[in-house]
Amino acid sequence: MKKTKLDNQIELLAKKLLLSADYNRLRILCTIFCFKKCCVSDIAERLGISVAIASHHLKVMSKNDLLFSERSGKKICYSLADNSFAKDIKKLICKYKNHC
């Protein structure tokens, strides 16, 4: 069966939703929502995870346009990307979290 335009859109949406469907990624996103901009080492320390794990998740979310990355000296800091998908994910997460 040939894929329709709707099928392609649904497939893309499923891939994007999977970006935040991970315990550590949700925790990282919530941290960024609270502090607006965070560096990898700060996120790792706040969440009690390794810098390598934090960095991996942040790179995946940044590569897929959920986060924006910016180098500040030797550090890389992340903030929520300025697009409708990122804003919608924030609204969805904040709906279930009291202090966004």
C-alpha positions as CSV (number, residue, x, y, z in Angstrom):
1,M,0.0,0.0,0.0
2,K,1.3,3.4,-1.0
3,K,1.9,5.9,1.8
4,T,-0.3,9.0,1.8
5,K,0.7,12.5,2.8
6,L,-1.1,11.9,6.1
7,D,0.8,8.7,6.7
8,N,4.1,10.6,6.2
9,Q,3.0,13.4,8.6
10,I,2.0,10.8,11.2
11,E,5.3,9.0,10.8
12,L,7.2,12.3,11.3
13,L,5.1,13.2,14.4
14,A,5.7,9.7,15.9
15,K,9.5,10.2,15.5
16,K,9.3,13.7,17.0
17,L,7.3,12.5,20.0
18,L,9.8,9.7,20.7
19,L,12.4,12.5,21.3
20,S,10.7,13.3,24.6
21,A,9.5,9.8,25.4
22,D,12.4,9.0,27.7
23,Y,12.7,9.4,31.4
24,N,16.1,11.3,31.4
25,R,15.1,13.4,28.4
26,L,11.9,14.5,30.2
27,R,13.9,15.4,33.3
28,I,16.4,17.3,31.1
29,L,13.5,19.2,29.4
30,C,11.9,20.1,32.7
31,T,15.3,21.4,34.0
32,I,15.7,23.6,30.9
33,F,12.1,24.8,31.2
34,C,12.8,25.9,34.8
35,F,16.2,27.6,34.2
36,K,15.7,28.7,30.5
37,K,19.3,27.9,29.6
38,C,21.5,25.2,31.0
39,C,25.0,23.9,30.3
40,V,25.7,20.2,30.0
41,S,27.6,19.9,33.3
42,D,24.9,21.8,35.2
43,I,22.2,19.5,33.9
44,A,24.2,16.4,34.8
45,E,24.8,17.7,38.3
46,R,21.2,18.7,39.0
47,L,19.9,15.4,37.7
48,G,22.6,13.2,39.2
49,I,23.5,11.7,35.8
50,S,26.9,11.5,34.0
51,V,27.9,14.3,31.7
52,A,28.2,11.7,28.9
53,I,24.5,10.7,29.3
54,A,23.3,14.3,29.6
55,S,25.4,15.2,26.5
56,H,24.1,12.3,24.5
57,H,20.4,13.2,25.2
58,L,21.0,16.9,24.6
59,K,22.7,16.3,21.3
60,V,19.8,14.0,20.1
61,M,17.2,16.6,21.1
62,S,19.3,19.5,19.5
63,K,19.9,17.6,16.3
64,N,16.1,17.1,16.0
65,D,15.3,20.8,16.6
66,L,13.8,20.4,20.0
67,L,16.7,22.3,21.7
68,F,19.0,25.0,20.6
69,S,22.7,24.7,21.5
70,E,25.2,27.5,22.0
71,R,28.9,27.4,22.8
72,S,30.0,29.5,25.7
73,G,33.7,29.2,26.0
74,K,34.4,25.5,26.7
75,K,30.8,24.8,27.7
76,I,27.8,24.0,25.5
77,C,24.5,25.4,26.8
78,Y,21.1,24.5,25.7
79,S,17.7,26.2,25.6
80,L,14.3,25.4,24.1
81,A,14.3,25.8,20.3
82,D,12.2,28.6,18.9
83,N,9.7,26.5,16.9
84,S,6.1,25.4,17.3
85,F,6.9,21.7,18.0
86,A,9.3,22.6,20.9
87,K,6.7,25.0,22.4
88,D,4.0,22.4,22.0
89,I,6.1,19.8,23.9
90,K,6.7,22.3,26.6
91,K,2.9,23.0,27.0
92,L,2.2,19.2,27.1
93,I,4.9,18.6,29.8
94,C,3.9,21.6,31.8
95,K,0.3,20.5,31.8
96,Y,1.3,17.6,34.0
97,K,4.0,19.5,36.0
98,N,3.1,22.3,38.4
99,H,6.1,24.6,38.2
100,C,7.0,25.3,34.6
